Amino acid sequence: MKRNINIGFAAVLFLVSCSNKEEMLNSLADYNNAKETKGYHFGDKLDLPKEVTENAESITISFGDKETKDLRINPQFFTWGDNKVVFVIKTNRGETLNQDATINVFTKTPEQNIPYKIVADYPHDPKNFIEGFVVEGNMVYESDGMNNASQLIKYTLGSSIPKIVARQPAKIFSEGCAIMEDKVYQLTYRNKIGFIYEKNTLKKLSEFPLPGVIGEGWGLTYDGKNLIATDGSKNLYFLDVNNPSKVVRTLAVGGSSEIYNQLNELEYHNGFIYANVWHQPVILKINPVNGEVIGKFDFTQLTKENDKGDSEHVLNGIAFKGDNMLVTGKNWEKIYEVAFK
């Protein structure tokens, strides 16, 4: 009889424990889901539900390679945008619970919509699946992608006929390009290498492995000190121009209410980084000091006029002609010169 009572008591404890665990995890999941859209700012504290805090001996936030028990949004651990984390909870009963979560961190200042007007347009070869776009003086340097069709070309703005063409092997998919003094640097998509060319002749000088942290090569620009690359994430990677395989700084990009993943083509101009977002008709103006998006250009109408119903014919080309911006896209027939209002 006594043995049966003990077994029954143990069963009750087990059921209570299971119920507590389920209640803790469900309440934490509900809390995380409710906060995901609203997000946090740096310095905010995670106000976890009492079903968790009252039954937890300790709460740790794990980021994979690092962890913290500080429940504040600390830039030492969090970055702008989406942060994939795991809550590790040690309960008062000695159990360990894990809960996956996404913690979004937004900037406090809303990005401004930047007004503009189109002041001129120039021809662009609609066969070119543009990935990189740089203008120096009146000369355009363009990197075009696709397997069996990738190339780096050089032509005069106003003429779509190349002066020089550097064609890539069939297996190469070309991506972003940037000019540094007398050299042109070019990324590749998934080939894990980059190329360096002599600017005047487009003769290939050398190649380099992409940094291991960069899964894919997307956009590229030069800020006067470092090359800056994108890989289709929310991050900007600052590369040592003398050793482009080395990342010297990683900077996440953040907005006030949006997650800006899939950063693509880049341009650096007058102290700011301009980036387009793949499959979005916008160009972001980014503070390179802290990664905040301070402004946004909306090119929805221009994209509609040029994509011809093909979702892959996206806005994807940013350069500057003096203080005016030049924009184009994949397989577009025109390059547009834009003046800021």
Secondary structure as UniProt FT lines:
FT   HELIX           2..38
FT   TURN            42..43
FT   HELIX           50..53
FT   TURN            54..55
FT   STRAND          56..62
FT   STRAND          67..68
FT   TURN            75..77
FT   STRAND          81..91
FT   TURN            92..93
FT   STRAND          96..105
FT   STRAND          112..113
FT   STRAND          116..123
FT   TURN            126..127
FT   STRAND          130..136
FT   TURN            137..138
FT   STRAND          139..144
FT   TURN            147..149
FT   STRAND          151..156
FT   TURN            157..158
FT   STRAND          164..167
FT   TURN            170..171
FT   STRAND          174..180
FT   TURN            181..182
FT   STRAND          183..188
FT   STRAND          193..198
FT   TURN            199..201
FT   STRAND          204..209
FT   TURN            212..213
FT   STRAND          220..222
FT   STRAND          226..229
FT   STRAND          235..240
FT   TURN            241..242
FT   STRAND          243..252
FT   STRAND          263..269
FT   TURN            270..271
FT   STRAND          272..277
FT   TURN            278..279
FT   STRAND          282..286
FT   TURN            288..290
FT   STRAND          292..298
FT   HELIX           300..306
FT   TURN            308..309
FT   TURN            311..312
FT   STRAND          315..321
FT   TURN            322..323
FT   STRAND          324..329
FT   TURN            330..331
FT   STRAND          334..340
//
